[in-house]
């Protein structure tokens, strides 16, 4: 049940990131289009602190659920994927806990700080470049998964009769593709930070989305990406309903 709450939490964060990105694209507002930016906005709402505590529990549950999944998944590549995703959700739960306890943080500043520290280490440039390539790979896989509808098995496994609605399918397609594009841009920026020895270039998802918006026809691209994040959020919430137990 905690894992199902975690899927809903992930969906809410993606929807809020998409909304912030949309406001940036249309010039109707700002904020940091990242997980920490979404949490900051939740903090400012009535009852936000209570919601953040619930979100923390959900993310911890989802992280542990994905790690547990690694022990029962037959294929090695799926075991590794589940374990890595589980660790990512547990890390995200710590950020949520920071806001729930009345603190704050910035994904962009943390990313720049980590990049700066690693660049100063022996072989640091190689490590950052590899990280950039991995992020690009995550983005490319997201685009591929969306375009080929491979996400459907995640939903159909728990759906009654093995079928999900066409609206959810379309939401997933657009969501995965748009989110994949954003991650690919982020990976390129991380590699660019390595080539220029400028850690500020690797400033997280907010910087990646703003880079998309600054390109020719960038407003259109950023609106599409924002819509994609919102639709991916809907997909994540749908997984809360359709996901199977470990």
MIFIDREN-874272 format. One line per 2 residues: for each residue x, y, z of N, C-alpha, C. Coordinates in pm, 1 decimal, padded with zeros to 6 digits, always signed. Layout:
% MIFIDREN-874272
X Y Z X Y Z X Y Z | ...
END
This chain:
% MIFIDREN-874272
+00083.1 -00121.1 +00000.0 +00000.0 +00000.0 +00000.0 +00086.7 +00126.3 +00000.0 | +00196.9 +00121.2 +00075.4 +00287.9 +00237.2 +00076.7 +00347.2 +00259.6 -00061.4
+00376.4 +00149.1 -00132.2 +00431.7 +00160.9 -00267.6 +00330.7 +00225.3 -00362.5 | +00203.1 +00190.8 -00345.9 +00098.8 +00252.0 -00428.9 +00092.4 +00402.5 -00402.1
+00104.5 +00440.3 -00274.8 +00110.6 +00583.2 -00241.6 +00231.9 +00646.1 -00308.4 | +00343.7 +00572.6 -00310.4 +00465.5 +00623.2 -00374.0 +00447.4 +00651.4 -00521.9
+00374.2 +00563.7 -00591.9 +00346.1 +00587.8 -00734.2 +00264.4 +00716.0 -00751.6 | +00167.3 +00736.1 -00662.4 +00086.3 +00858.4 -00668.6 +00174.2 +00980.7 -00642.7
+00264.0 +00969.7 -00544.0 +00355.8 +01080.6 -00512.2 +00442.7 +01113.5 -00632.1 | +00498.9 +01010.8 -00695.3 +00580.9 +01032.9 -00815.2 +00499.3 +01102.5 -00923.4
+00373.4 +01060.6 -00936.9 +00286.8 +01123.5 -01035.5 +00262.2 +01269.7 -01005.0 | +00236.1 +01300.6 -00876.7 +00212.7 +01440.0 -00837.4 +00334.9 +01526.2 -00866.9
+00453.9 +01475.0 -00835.1 +00576.5 +01552.2 -00858.5 +00596.3 +01579.3 -01007.6 | +00571.9 +01478.2 -01090.9 +00586.9 +01498.3 -01234.9 +00484.9 +01598.7 -01287.8
+00362.9 +01590.5 -01238.4 +00259.4 +01685.0 -01282.3 +00297.8 +01827.4 -01243.4 | +00350.8 +01844.3 -01123.1 +00388.9 +01978.1 -01077.6 +00509.3 +02031.4 -01153.7
+00606.2 +01944.6 -01183.7 +00720.7 +01985.8 -01264.9 +00672.1 +02031.6 -01402.2 | +00578.5 +01955.1 -01459.1 +00522.4 +01992.4 -01588.2 +00450.6 +02125.9 -01582.4
+00377.3 +02150.1 -01473.9 +00305.1 +02276.2 -01458.7 +00401.8 +02393.8 -01445.6 | +00509.3 +02374.9 -01367.8 +00609.9 +02480.9 -01354.0 +00675.3 +02509.1 -01489.0
+00708.9 +02401.8 -01562.7 +00770.6 +02417.8 -01694.7 +00676.1 +02489.4 -01790.8 | +00546.9 +02458.5 -01782.6 +00448.9 +02524.9 -01868.1 +00442.6 +02674.0 -01837.0
+00445.5 +02709.1 -01708.6 +00442.0 +02849.8 -01669.9 +00568.2 +02922.9 -01716.3 | +00681.7 +02853.3 -01712.6 +00805.5 +02913.1 -01763.0 +00793.8 +02938.4 -01912.6
+00739.1 +02839.3 -01984.9 +00727.2 +02850.4 -02130.9 +00634.6 +02964.3 -02171.7 | +00527.3 +02985.8 -02095.9 +00428.9 +03087.5 -02131.0 +00456.5 +03222.3 -02065.0
+00561.9 +03227.0 -01982.5 +00596.5 +03352.3 -01915.7 +00499.4 +03393.3 -01808.5 | +00421.2 +03296.6 -01756.5 +00320.2 +03329.2 -01656.1 +00366.2 +03300.2 -01513.5
+00490.5 +03262.6 -01498.0 +00541.2 +03233.5 -01364.5 +00678.0 +03170.5 -01372.9 | +00729.0 +03127.1 -01260.4 +00861.8 +03068.0 -01258.0 +00872.5 +02960.4 -01152.9
+00985.4 +02958.4 -01085.9 +01013.6 +02851.7 -00991.7 +01109.9 +02754.5 -01054.0 | +01155.9 +02660.4 -00974.3 +01250.4 +02559.4 -01021.8 +01172.3 +02438.2 -01070.1
+01186.6 +02406.8 -01197.8 +01115.6 +02292.5 -01256.4 +01191.1 +02164.6 -01224.3 | +01179.7 +02121.2 -01099.4 +01249.3 +02002.6 -01051.5 +01170.6 +01945.9 -00934.2
+01216.6 +01831.3 -00882.8 +01148.9 +01773.2 -00767.2 +01149.0 +01868.5 -00648.0 | +01264.6 +01932.1 -00622.9 +01272.0 +02024.5 -00509.7 +01184.1 +02147.1 -00532.7
+01173.8 +02192.5 -00657.3 +01085.5 +02304.4 -00689.1 +00940.2 +02268.8 -00664.2 | +00902.1 +02144.3 -00700.6 +00765.0 +02098.5 -00675.5 +00737.8 +02089.7 -00525.4
+00836.3 +02037.7 -00450.6 +00818.9 +02025.9 -00305.3 +00808.9 +02162.4 -00238.8 | +00884.3 +02258.9 -00290.1 +00878.0 +02394.0 -00234.3 +00738.7 +02452.2 -00251.1
+00675.2 +02426.0 -00365.0 +00540.5 +02477.0 -00386.7 +00438.8 +02405.9 -00297.1 | +00460.5 +02275.0 -00274.4 +00371.3 +02201.9 -00183.4 +00383.4 +02257.7 -00042.4
+00506.7 +02289.4 -00001.6 +00530.8 +02345.3 +00132.0 +00451.8 +02473.4 +00153.6 | +00436.1 +02552.4 +00047.4 +00369.8 +02683.1 +00059.4 +00217.8 +02673.0 +00062.1
+00162.3 +02553.4 +00042.4 +00016.5 +02537.6 +00041.9 -00034.1 +02499.0 +00180.5 | -00158.7 +02529.4 +00213.5 -00215.3 +02487.9 +00342.6 -00210.8 +02335.7 +00356.7
-00159.8 +02287.4 +00467.7 -00149.2 +02143.3 +00490.0 -00034.4 +02079.2 +00415.8 | +00051.5 +02162.6 +00356.8 +00161.7 +02110.9 +00276.6 +00258.5 +02024.7 +00354.8
+00288.2 +02064.5 +00478.6 +00382.4 +01988.4 +00560.8 +00330.1 +01847.5 +00587.1 | +00200.4 +01836.2 +00616.1 +00141.4 +01704.5 +00641.0 +00149.5 +01618.8 +00515.1
+00117.9 +01679.5 +00400.9 +00124.3 +01607.4 +00274.0 +00265.8 +01558.3 +00246.8 | +00366.9 +01639.6 +00278.4 +00505.7 +01601.0 +00254.6 +00546.7 +01481.6 +00340.3
+00494.2 +01473.6 +00463.0 +00522.1 +01356.1 +00545.8 +00461.3 +01231.0 +00482.9 | +00338.9 +01243.7 +00431.3 +00273.6 +01130.1 +00363.6 +00353.0 +01091.5 +00239.2
+00400.8 +01192.4 +00165.6 +00480.2 +01166.8 +00045.5 +00609.8 +01094.0 +00080.0 | +00670.9 +01131.6 +00190.8 +00794.9 +01067.2 +00233.1 +00772.2 +00918.4 +00258.6
+00664.6 +00887.5 +00331.0 +00631.7 +00747.3 +00359.3 +00607.5 +00670.4 +00228.9 | +00535.7 +00733.3 +00136.2 +00506.8 +00668.9 +00009.0 +00631.6 +00641.0 -00072.2
+00723.5 +00736.0 -00076.4 +00846.6 +00718.2 -00153.3 +00936.9 +00612.1 -00091.2 | +00942.0 +00607.9 +00042.5 +01018.3 +00502.4 +00109.9 +00957.4 +00365.8 +00076.7
+00825.1 +00357.4 +00082.4 +00757.1 +00232.8 +00050.1 +00783.5 +00189.2 -00093.1 | +00777.6 +00284.2 -00186.4 +00801.4 +00251.5 -00327.4 +00946.5 +00210.1 -00349.1
+01039.7 +00278.2 -00282.7 +01180.3 +00242.0 -00295.6 +01206.1 +00101.0 -00245.6 | +01152.2 +00067.0 -00128.7 +01171.1 -00066.9 -00072.5 +01100.7 -00172.2 -00157.2
+00983.9 -00135.7 -00213.6 +00910.4 -00228.3 -00300.4 +00991.3 -00263.4 -00424.8 | +01054.6 -00160.8 -00485.9 +01134.6 -00186.0 -00606.1 +01259.2 -00267.3 -00573.5
+01320.1 -00241.8 -00456.8 +01437.0 -00320.8 -00417.0 +01396.5 -00466.1 -00391.3 | +01281.4 -00486.1 -00325.5 +01230.8 -00621.6 -00302.2 +01202.4 -00691.6 -00434.4
+01155.5 -00615.2 -00530.6 +01125.6 -00668.1 -00664.1 +01250.0 -00727.0 -00728.6 | +01367.4 -00668.3 -00697.7 +01493.0 -00715.4 -00755.6 +01524.3 -00859.0 -00713.9
+01472.8 -00901.2 -00597.9 +01502.3 -01035.1 -00547.8 +01413.5 -01142.5 -00609.5 | +01302.6 -01102.2 -00669.7 +01210.7 -01201.2 -00727.1 +01205.1 -01195.3 -00879.8
+01273.7 -01095.4 -00938.7 +01276.6 -01083.7 -01084.3 +01377.1 -01183.7 -01141.0 | +01338.5 -01265.2 -01239.6 +01428.5 -01370.5 -01289.4 +01549.6 -01319.4 -01368.2
+01531.9 -01214.3 -01450.3 +01640.8 -01169.5 -01536.7 +01732.2 -01071.3 -01464.2 | +01863.8 -01087.0 -01487.7 +01964.0 -01005.6 -01418.3 +01947.0 -00857.4 -01449.1
+01917.7 -00823.6 -01575.7 +01905.2 -00682.4 -01612.3 +01785.6 -00618.1 -01542.7 | +01677.6 -00696.1 -01523.1 +01560.5 -00644.4 -01453.5 +01587.7 -00630.2 -01304.3
+01669.8 -00721.6 -01249.5 +01708.7 -00711.0 -01109.1 +01784.6 -00581.3 -01085.6 | +01881.4 -00553.0 -01175.3 +01962.5 -00431.6 -01161.3 +01876.7 -00306.9 -01174.6
+01785.3 -00308.8 -01271.5 +01697.9 -00193.7 -01293.6 +01612.0 -00166.4 -01170.4 | +01550.8 -00272.4 -01115.8 +01464.3 -00255.6 -00999.3 +01542.6 -00201.7 -00880.3
+01663.8 -00254.4 -00860.2 +01745.5 -00210.7 -00747.2 +01784.4 -00064.0 -00761.2 | +01824.9 -00023.7 -00882.3 +01867.1 +00114.8 -00905.6 +01749.9 +00210.2 -00887.2
+01634.7 +00174.5 -00945.3 +01515.8 +00259.2 -00931.7 +01475.5 +00270.2 -00784.8 | +01487.3 +00159.5 -00711.6 +01455.2 +00162.2 -00569.9 +01543.4 +00257.9 -00492.6
+01672.3 +00256.9 -00521.2 +01766.1 +00347.8 -00454.8 +01733.4 +00493.1 -00489.8 | +01695.1 +00518.1 -00615.9 +01659.3 +00653.9 -00658.7 +01539.8 +00705.7 -00578.8
+01438.8 +00620.1 -00561.2 +01319.9 +00662.7 -00484.8 +01353.4 +00684.4 -00337.1 | +01441.1 +00601.6 -00281.5 +01481.4 +00622.2 -00142.7 +01556.7 +00754.2 -00127.6
+01642.5 +00785.9 -00226.8 +01714.9 +00913.4 -00223.7 +01617.4 +01030.3 -00232.7 | +01515.1 +01015.2 -00318.0 +01414.8 +01120.7 -00332.6 +01336.3 +01139.0 -00202.0
+01317.0 +01029.5 -00129.2 +01243.7 +01038.4 -00002.3 +01319.4 +01124.2 +00099.0 | +01453.2 +01123.4 +00093.2 +01531.2 +01207.0 +00183.4 +01509.8 +01354.8 +00153.2
+01500.3 +01388.6 +00024.5 +01472.2 +01527.7 -00012.8 +01334.3 +01569.1 +00036.3 | +01235.9 +01479.3 +00019.8 +01100.8 +01509.2 +00067.2 +01099.5 +01526.7 +00218.1
+01177.0 +01442.7 +00288.5 +01185.0 +01451.7 +00434.5 +01242.7 +01586.5 +00477.8 | +01340.5 +01637.1 +00401.1 +01399.6 +01767.8 +00431.6 +01293.6 +01876.9 +00431.2
+01207.9 +01877.4 +00329.1 +01101.0 +01977.2 +00320.7 +00994.5 +01952.2 +00427.0 | +00964.5 +01824.9 +00454.9 +00863.5 +01792.5 +00555.5 +00905.1 +01843.3 +00693.2
+01035.4 +01845.7 +00719.2 +01086.3 +01891.1 +00848.8 +01108.5 +02042.1 +00852.5 | +01066.3 +02109.8 +00746.2 +01075.9 +02255.9 +00743.5 +01199.4 +02310.1 +00677.0
+01282.7 +02223.6 +00619.7 +01403.1 +02268.6 +00550.3 +01375.0 +02294.3 +00403.9 | +01480.4 +02315.3 +00327.9 +01467.2 +02337.2 +00183.8 +01595.5 +02292.5 +00115.1
+01586.7 +02274.7 -00014.2 +01703.5 +02236.6 -00093.4 +01677.0 +02272.8 -00237.9 | +01780.7 +02262.9 -00318.5 +01769.3 +02292.4 -00461.3 +01841.3 +02184.0 -00539.1
+01767.7 +02115.2 -00626.0 +01829.3 +02011.0 -00707.4 +01940.3 +02067.4 -00794.9 | +01918.2 +02188.9 -00848.1 +02017.5 +02250.8 -00935.0 +02148.4 +02278.4 -00863.3
+02139.2 +02335.5 -00742.7 +02259.8 +02365.7 -00665.5 +02331.5 +02238.8 -00623.9 | +02254.3 +02136.4 -00585.2 +02316.9 +02010.3 -00545.1 +02388.9 +01946.4 -00663.0
+02326.7 +01950.1 -00780.3 +02388.3 +01891.1 -00898.7 +02517.9 +01963.7 -00934.4 | +02516.1 +02096.9 -00928.9 +02636.3 +02175.4 -00959.6 +02746.5 +02148.9 -00857.7
+02707.9 +02137.9 -00730.3 +02805.0 +02114.3 -00624.1 +02870.9 +01977.6 -00638.5 | +02789.5 +01875.7 -00666.4 +02843.5 +01740.9 -00684.5 +02935.3 +01735.8 -00805.3
+02892.0 +01798.8 -00915.8 +02974.0 +01802.1 -01036.8 +03106.5 +01871.0 -01010.9 | +03103.1 +01982.6 -00939.6 +03225.1 +02057.4 -00907.3 +03321.5 +01973.0 -00825.3
+03267.0 +01900.8 -00726.3 +03351.2 +01816.7 -00640.3 +03415.6 +01703.5 -00719.5 | +03336.4 +01637.3 -00804.0 +03387.6 +01523.9 -00880.6 +03489.4 +01569.0 -00984.3
+03466.4 +01686.1 -01046.2 +03560.3 +01736.9 -01146.9 +03699.1 +01760.9 -01088.6 | +03705.6 +01790.8 -00959.8 +03834.1 +01816.3 -00895.3 +03906.9 +01688.6 -00855.9
+03839.0 +01574.7 -00865.4 +03899.4 +01446.0 -00829.8 +03980.0 +01391.3 -00947.2 | +04082.4 +01307.9 -00919.2 +04154.7 +01241.2 -01028.6 +04058.5 +01155.8 -01110.5
+04059.4 +01174.4 -01239.6 +03966.3 +01101.3 -01325.3 +03823.8 +01150.4 -01315.0 | +03805.3 +01266.9 -01251.5 +03671.1 +01319.4 -01231.6 +03597.7 +01348.1 -01361.6
+03669.1 +01400.3 -01460.6 +03605.5 +01432.0 -01588.7 +03549.3 +01306.6 -01655.0 | +03624.4 +01196.0 -01641.2 +03576.7 +01071.1 -01701.0 +03449.4 +01024.8 -01630.7
+03447.3 +01035.7 -01498.3 +03329.4 +00994.6 -01421.9 +03206.6 +01077.9 -01458.7 | +03225.0 +01210.0 -01470.2 +03112.5 +01297.8 -01505.7 +03064.7 +01268.6 -01647.5
+03160.5 +01245.7 -01738.8 +03123.1 +01213.8 -01876.7 +03043.4 +01083.9 -01882.3 | +03087.5 +00982.8 -01804.2 +03013.9 +00856.4 -01799.6 +02873.6 +00877.1 -01743.7
+02863.2 +00961.7 -01640.7 +02731.7 +00992.6 -01583.8 +02641.9 +01056.7 -01688.8 | +02700.5 +01147.6 -01768.1 +02624.3 +01211.9 -01874.8 +02575.4 +01111.8 -01977.8
+02662.3 +01016.4 -02013.3 +02623.6 +00913.5 -02110.8 +02512.8 +00824.4 -02055.4 | +02519.6 +00793.6 -01925.8 +02415.5 +00711.7 -01863.6 +02281.8 +00784.9 -01866.0
+02285.3 +00915.5 -01835.0 +02162.3 +00994.9 -01836.4 +02103.8 +01001.6 -01976.8 | +02190.9 +01017.8 -02077.0 +02144.4 +01016.8 -02216.0 +02081.3 +00881.6 -02248.2
+02144.4 +00773.2 -02199.3 +02090.2 +00639.5 -02220.8 +01952.6 +00623.4 -02158.7 | +01935.2 +00678.2 -02038.0 +01804.4 +00674.1 -01971.7 +01700.2 +00748.2 -02056.2
+01740.8 +00864.0 -02108.7 +01650.2 +00941.1 -02193.8 +01614.6 +00867.4 -02321.3 | +01716.7 +00807.9 -02385.8 +01693.3 +00734.6 -02509.9 +01602.5 +00614.2 -02486.7
+01622.5 +00545.9 -02373.6 +01537.5 +00431.0 -02341.5 +01393.7 +00475.7 -02317.1 | +01378.2 +00592.0 -02251.8 +01244.1 +00644.1 -02228.9 +01172.4 +00673.3 -02359.9
+01243.6 +00734.0 -02454.4 +01185.4 +00761.7 -02585.8 +01147.4 +00631.8 -02655.3 | +01239.3 +00534.4 -02649.3 +01215.2 +00403.6 -02712.0 +01096.5 +00333.2 -02647.9
+01090.3 +00334.8 -02514.0 +00982.5 +00267.2 -02442.5 +00847.8 +00331.4 -02473.7 | +00848.0 +00464.7 -02486.9 +00724.1 +00533.3 -02520.7 +00680.4 +00505.8 -02662.7
+00774.3 +00512.3 -02755.8 +00741.6 +00493.8 -02897.1 +00696.8 +00351.4 -02927.7 | +00752.9 +00252.8 -02857.0 +00719.7 +00112.6 -02882.8 +00610.5 +00058.6 -02789.6
+00562.3 +00144.2 -02698.9 +00456.8 +00107.9 -02603.5 +00496.6 -00007.6 -02511.5 | +00624.9 -00018.9 -02481.8 +00670.1 -00126.7 -02393.9 +00624.5 -00107.4 -02249.6
+00576.9 +00011.3 -02219.5 +00527.1 +00038.9 -02084.7 +00397.6 -00036.9 -02056.1 | +00330.4 -00083.8 -02163.2 +00198.8 -00144.9 -02146.0 +00203.4 -00269.3 -02057.6
+00314.9 -00342.9 -02061.0 +00322.6 -00463.5 -01978.5 +00323.8 -00428.5 -01830.2 | +00376.8 -00308.7 -01795.9 +00375.5 -00266.8 -01656.2 +00233.2 -00243.0 -01606.6
+00146.9 -00198.8 -01696.7 +00008.4 -00169.1 -01660.6 -00082.4 -00290.5 -01676.9 | -00064.7 -00362.9 -01788.2 -00156.7 -00472.8 -01819.3 -00142.5 -00589.9 -01723.7
-00024.6 -00601.9 -01658.8 -00002.9 -00712.5 -01565.4 -00102.2 -00707.0 -01450.1 | -00142.4 -00586.1 -01411.9 -00235.4 -00573.0 -01300.6 -00373.8 -00528.0 -01340.4
-00397.5 -00509.5 -01469.8 -00528.5 -00462.8 -01516.0 -00625.3 -00579.1 -01529.9 | -00749.8 -00554.0 -01496.8 -00852.0 -00656.9 -01511.1 -00870.3 -00689.2 -01658.5
-00851.6 -00816.3 -01693.2 -00862.3 -00857.1 -01832.6 -00737.7 -00826.9 -01912.1 | -00635.4 -00769.1 -01849.1 -00509.6 -00742.2 -01917.2 -00513.2 -00624.8 -02011.2
-00614.3 -00538.6 -02000.0 -00626.4 -00425.0 -02091.0 -00634.3 -00293.7 -02013.9 | -00575.1 -00189.5 -02071.3 -00586.8 -00055.4 -02015.0 -00646.6 +00034.7 -02121.9
-00702.6 +00146.4 -02079.5 -00769.6 +00236.2 -02172.4 -00674.6 +00302.9 -02269.5 | -00728.7 +00342.0 -02384.4 -00646.2 +00407.7 -02486.9 -00597.6 +00543.6 -02439.7
-00675.5 +00612.7 -02355.7 -00634.2 +00743.9 -02306.3 -00507.6 +00731.8 -02221.7 | -00502.7 +00629.0 -02136.3 -00383.2 +00606.5 -02054.6 -00266.0 +00568.6 -02142.5
-00289.9 +00487.5 -02245.2 -00182.8 +00447.4 -02336.6 -00121.6 +00568.1 -02406.2 | -00206.4 +00658.0 -02455.7 -00156.6 +00778.3 -02523.4 -00081.2 +00867.1 -02425.0
-00133.9 +00880.0 -02303.1 -00066.7 +00959.1 -02200.2 +00073.2 +00904.7 -02173.5 | +00083.7 +00773.5 -02165.6 +00212.6 +00709.8 -02140.3 +00310.2 +00733.8 -02255.2
+00261.9 +00721.6 -02376.7 +00347.8 +00741.3 -02493.8 +00409.1 +00880.5 -02493.3 | +00323.3 +00981.3 -02484.6 +00370.7 +01119.7 -02487.5 +00459.0 +01147.8 -02365.8
+00417.8 +01095.9 -02250.8 +00492.0 +01119.0 -02127.9 +00632.2 +01063.6 -02133.8 | +00645.5 +00938.2 -02176.4 +00777.6 +00876.4 -02184.2 +00867.0 +00947.3 -02285.7
+00811.8 +00981.8 -02401.1 +00891.4 +01045.9 -02505.4 +00939.5 +01183.4 -02460.2 | +00849.1 +01264.7 -02407.3 +00885.1 +01399.8 -02363.4 +00984.6 +01395.2 -02247.2
+00960.4 +01307.1 -02151.3 +01050.6 +01293.0 -02037.6 +01187.4 +01242.6 -02084.3 | +01185.9 +01152.4 -02183.2 +01311.9 +01101.8 -02238.2 +01393.2 +01211.2 -02305.4
+01324.3 +01300.9 -02377.3 +01392.5 +01413.6 -02441.1 +01458.4 +01502.0 -02335.9 | +01385.6 +01529.1 -02227.4 +01439.2 +01613.6 -02120.4 +01563.3 +01551.4 -02057.9
+01560.0 +01419.8 -02034.5 +01676.3 +01352.5 -01976.9 +01794.2 +01351.3 -02074.4 | +01765.5 +01333.4 -02203.6 +01873.0 +01336.1 -02302.6 +01942.0 +01472.5 -02304.3
+01863.0 +01579.3 -02298.1 +01919.8 +01714.6 -02293.3 +02002.6 +01732.6 -02166.3 | +01953.1 +01681.3 -02054.0 +02025.8 +01690.5 -01928.4 +02159.8 +01618.3 -01938.9
+02160.7 +01500.2 -02000.2 +02284.9 +01425.8 -02017.5 +02385.9 +01499.3 -02102.9 | +02337.0 +01562.7 -02208.8 +02425.6 +01641.5 -02296.4 +02486.1 +01758.0 -02219.0
+02405.7 +01820.1 -02134.0 +02454.9 +01932.6 -02053.7 +02560.4 +01887.2 -01953.6 | +02544.0 +01767.4 -01897.9 +02643.8 +01713.2 -01805.4 +02776.3 +01690.3 -01878.1
+02768.8 +01635.6 -01997.9 +02890.7 +01615.0 -02077.1 +02952.7 +01748.5 -02115.4 | +02869.3 +01846.7 -02148.1 +02918.7 +01980.6 -02181.2 +02989.7 +02043.5 -02062.5
+02938.3 +02018.6 -01943.3 +03003.3 +02068.4 -01821.9 +03142.5 +02007.7 -01807.0 | +03157.2 +01882.1 -01849.4 +03287.5 +01816.0 -01844.0 +03384.2 +01878.3 -01944.6
+03336.9 +01900.8 -02065.1 +03423.2 +01953.9 -02171.2 +03467.8 +02096.5 -02141.7 | +03381.6 +02173.6 -02076.6 +03413.2 +02314.3 -02048.0 +03465.1 +02335.0 -01905.8
+03467.6 +02225.7 -01826.4 +03508.0 +02234.0 -01684.6 +03424.1 +02337.4 -01609.2 | +03296.5 +02344.8 -01647.9 +03204.9 +02440.7 -01586.5 +03090.1 +02366.2 -01521.3
+03096.9 +02341.3 -01388.2 +02991.5 +02264.0 -01321.4 +02854.0 +02329.0 -01325.3 | +02847.8 +02460.0 -01349.3 +02717.7 +02526.8 -01352.8 +02633.8 +02480.7 -01471.6
+02700.6 +02422.9 -01572.6 +02626.6 +02372.8 -01688.8 +02540.1 +02252.8 -01649.6 | +02585.6 +02176.9 -01548.0 +02511.3 +02058.9 -01502.5 +02427.6 +02096.8 -01381.8
+02320.2 +02168.6 -01406.7 +02238.8 +02223.4 -01297.0 +02103.8 +02155.3 -01282.9 | +02093.7 +02031.1 -01325.0 +01972.9 +01954.7 -01301.9 +01864.3 +01972.5 -01406.6
+01747.1 +01915.8 -01376.6 +01636.8 +01913.2 -01471.4 +01584.9 +02052.5 -01504.7 | +01583.2 +02142.6 -01407.2 +01536.1 +02278.7 -01432.6 +01618.0 +02344.1 -01542.9
+01750.9 +02330.3 -01535.1 +01838.3 +02388.5 -01637.2 +01815.0 +02322.8 -01772.4 | +01791.8 +02190.1 -01772.3 +01767.0 +02120.1 -01897.6 +01639.2 +02170.0 -01964.4
+01533.9 +02186.6 -01885.6 +01406.6 +02234.1 -01940.7 +01418.9 +02378.0 -01991.5 | +01491.0 +02460.0 -01917.3 +01510.0 +02597.9 -01962.6 +01595.2 +02603.2 -02089.2
+01688.8 +02509.4 -02102.9 +01769.1 +02502.1 -02226.0 +01680.7 +02466.8 -02344.3 | +01588.2 +02372.3 -02323.1 +01493.1 +02338.3 -02429.5 +01412.6 +02461.6 -02469.4
+01368.9 +02538.6 -02371.0 +01288.7 +02657.4 -02397.5 +01363.2 +02767.7 -02468.5 | +01496.1 +02768.2 -02458.9 +01575.7 +02874.2 -02520.5 +01612.1 +02845.5 -02666.1
+01574.4 +02729.0 -02717.0 +01606.9 +02692.9 -02854.9 +01507.4 +02756.7 -02952.6 | +01542.0 +02755.8 -03082.3 +01444.1 +02800.8 -03182.1 +01313.7 +02722.2 -03164.5
+01201.9 +02789.0 -03174.4 +01069.6 +02733.2 -03142.5 +01069.9 +02666.1 -03005.8 | +01155.5 +02719.1 -02916.1 +01171.3 +02660.3 -02784.0 +01044.4 +02662.4 -02700.9
+00961.8 +02765.0 -02717.5 +00837.2 +02773.0 -02640.3 +00749.0 +02652.4 -02671.3 | +00738.6 +02619.0 -02798.9 +00657.3 +02504.0 -02840.2 +00715.7 +02375.0 -02783.9
+00848.3 +02361.5 -02794.3 +00915.4 +02241.8 -02743.6 +00897.1 +02227.9 -02592.8 | +00909.2 +02339.5 -02521.3 +00897.2 +02334.4 -02376.0 +00753.4 +02304.1 -02333.9
+00655.9 +02358.4 -02406.4 +00516.0 +02327.4 -02376.3 +00489.0 +02178.9 -02398.3 | +00544.4 +02122.9 -02507.8 +00528.9 +01979.1 -02533.8 +00592.3 +01897.4 -02421.9
+00712.7 +01938.2 -02380.0 +00781.8 +01865.5 -02273.6 +00705.1 +01876.2 -02142.6 | +00653.0 +01997.0 -02114.5 +00573.9 +02017.1 -01992.7 +00450.5 +01926.6 -01994.2
+00382.2 +01922.0 -02109.1 +00265.7 +01834.8 -02122.3 +00306.1 +01689.1 -02101.2 | +00423.6 +01653.4 -02153.9 +00472.7 +01516.9 -02137.6 +00494.4 +01480.5 -01992.3
+00551.2 +01572.0 -01913.9 +00571.5 +01546.2 -01771.6 +00437.2 +01527.5 -01700.7 | +00340.2 +01608.9 -01738.1 +00207.3 +01597.4 -01676.8 +00144.1 +01462.4 -01711.2
+00156.1 +01422.5 -01836.7 +00099.3 +01294.5 -01878.7 +00174.2 +01176.9 -01816.2 | +00306.5 +01191.0 -01800.0 +00382.6 +01086.1 -01732.2 +00336.3 +01074.6 -01587.2
+00303.0 +01187.7 -01527.8 +00249.7 +01185.2 -01391.9 +00119.4 +01107.4 -01384.7 | +00033.4 +01126.2 -01485.6 -00092.4 +01051.5 -01491.4 -00063.4 +00901.9 -01503.1
+00036.2 +00865.9 -01584.8 +00077.2 +00726.6 -01599.8 +00123.1 +00668.6 -01466.1 | +00202.5 +00745.9 -01391.2 +00252.1 +00698.3 -01261.9 +00137.4 +00674.9 -01164.6
+00039.8 +00764.9 -01164.8 -00077.1 +00747.7 -01078.6 -00156.6 +00623.6 -01121.7 | -00163.3 +00600.0 -01252.4 -00232.7 +00481.6 -01302.0 -00162.3 +00353.7 -01254.0
-00030.6 +00356.9 -01242.8 +00043.8 +00240.5 -01195.7 +00007.0 +00207.8 -01050.8 | -00032.6 +00306.8 -00975.5 -00074.8 +00282.3 -00837.4 -00196.3 +00189.1 -00835.9
-00278.0 +00198.7 -00939.5 -00396.4 +00114.5 -00949.0 -00364.2 -00022.0 -01009.4 | -00281.2 -00022.7 -01113.1 -00261.7 -00143.6 -01190.5 -00143.4 -00229.6 -01147.1
-00055.4 -00173.5 -01064.6 +00065.1 -00249.6 -01031.9 +00033.3 -00374.8 -00950.6 | +00112.2 -00481.4 -00974.1 +00094.7 -00605.6 -00900.1 +00175.8 -00604.3 -00772.2
+00142.4 -00691.7 -00678.2 +00223.9 -00708.2 -00559.8 +00348.2 -00788.7 -00596.3 | +00456.2 -00772.8 -00513.7 +00578.6 -00847.8 -00538.4 +00550.2 -00995.8 -00516.4
END
